[in-house]
Amino acid sequence: ALLVGGVDEIRAVLPGDSDPQGLRAGVVLPGTVHLLPNPDPERGQTASIRLALGAGLGEHEAFLVHTVDRPLVAASDVALLLDAFEQRPVGTRIVVPSVDGRRGHPALFEAALAAEFLDLDDDEPGHRVLRRDPARVHHLVLADPWLVRDIDTPEDLVDAEAALRERT
């Protein structure tokens, strides 16, 4: 969904004991998907974000942060986020989906904000960057509840599978 929606590179951070080559053998992934093993996943989500950003962003003007527990994001919503970023008002540096007043994922950040993530400690959540200055955040109102709904329980998984069947 990210690639179809217009993202041109993905850095997926995996637990350190994962086998990226084995995963690539089992799933067809384009060369623009980079699997990055995190040698110390117990350090938390912020450490994973720092690992993904640590290689730099090159010529990219923005980056997405997307959590694994919200896998049902639609390509059309990703495209809308990218469009909103391109057309954002002056001073806006972050675009996030918002569903019924709840902030969701993926969140889109101006490339210069990578430094703020890199400066976070392991115990500091990534949403500190988002909440640091509300004036720089644009909430893009969208309708899909899966942009704000986690899959954390077996019941959530059953609901997600049913939603996925409805989409196809």
N, C-alpha and C positions, 0 to 999 in steps of 0.2 A: 504494500500500500504506500509506503514511503517513496519508493522508487517510481512507481506509477504516478504518484501525486506530484513528482517533480524534484525530489531530493536526488542529488547526483553522487553522493557518497554516504555510506553508512559505516559507522564504527560500532560494532556490537561487542560489549564487554561481557565475557563469560567467566565463570568460576575457574580458578587456576588449574584445577584438575581436569578440566574439559579438554577434549582433543579436537582442536580446530580443523585439522586435516580430516579426521573421521567425520566431523559434522559436514564438512564440504563434500565428502564422498557420498553422504546420505541425502544431501539436499543440493539442488542446482542453485548456486548463487553467482550472480555476476561478479566480475572482478572489482566492481566498485563497492563491494561489501567486504569489510575488513573485520575479521574475528580476532579480538584482543583478549588473551587470557589474563585475568587478574590474579596475580600470585597470592594475594591476601584478601579474599572477598569479605572476610569478617570485618574489615575496616569500614564497610558500608557503602551506600550508594554514592556519597560524595567522592570517595576514593575512586570509584568506577568512572565517574564523570571526569575527574582530573586525569585519569589514565587515558580516556578517549581524547581529551583536549591536549594532552601533553605533547603530542606529535605536531601541534600547531594546526592552523587552519588554512595555510597557503593563501590562495587568492579568494577563498570563500568570504562572502560578506556577512554570513549568518550561519548559525548552527541550531539544530533541534536537540532538545533533551526529551527523550521518550522512555517511559518506564515499561518494563517487561510485563507488568500486571495489567496493562491496558492494551491488549493485542488487537482489538477489533476496530481500530481507527480505519476510516475509509479513505481511499486515495483522493476522493473528491474533497474531503475536509482538509487533507494535507495541502492540496492545490489552493484551496481558499485561504489557508494560513499563509502560504507563500505569496499569494496575490496581495493579501492585507499587509504583509511586511513591505512589499514593493511600493505600496500606496500609503504607507503609514504617515501620520502627521509628523511635522518637525518635532523633535524631542522624544518621540517614541522609539524605544530601543528594544522592546520586548513585545511579542504578540502571543497571546494565549487564547485557546478556545474557552468559551464560557457557555455552560448549559444550565439554564434555570438559575442563574446567579452563582453557579459553582465553577471554579477554575479547573481546567482539565489539562490533558496531555494529548499531543506533544506541545511543548512550549518552544517558541522560536526566539532566539537571542541574536542581537547584533554581535558580530565577531569580536569587537573590542571588549565585550563583557566576559570573554573566556578568562581574562586575567582575574576577574572577581571570583570565579569558580576555583581557579588554581590557587587562590589565596585562602580558601576555606580550609579549616581543620577537618579531620575525619568526623568529629562529632557534631559538626555544623551542617545542618541540612541545606540542600541546594536551594530551597525556596527562600533562603535569606537573600539571595541575589535578586530574586523576583520581588520580594517585599521591601527591599532597601529604599526604593523611591517609587511610590505608586504612580507618579506623574509620567514615568517613562514606559508604563505598561498600557497596551491597548488590548481590551477584552473583545475578542471577536465572537459575537453571539452566533452559536450554532445549535442544532437540534438533537444530534445523535447522543443519547445517554451514555453510550460506551466511551465517549471522550472523558467522562468523569467517573466512570464505574470501574472499580478494581475487580480483578478475579483473584480472590483470596481463599475461598472455601470451595468444597466440592459442589455445593449448591450454586455458587457463582459460575462454576465451570459448566454445569448443566444448562444454566440460563444462556451462557455465552455460546455454547454449541447450538442451542435452539435458535438464537439470533443469527448465527452464521448460516444455518440452513435456510432461514427466511431470506437472507441476502442473495443466495445463489439460485 
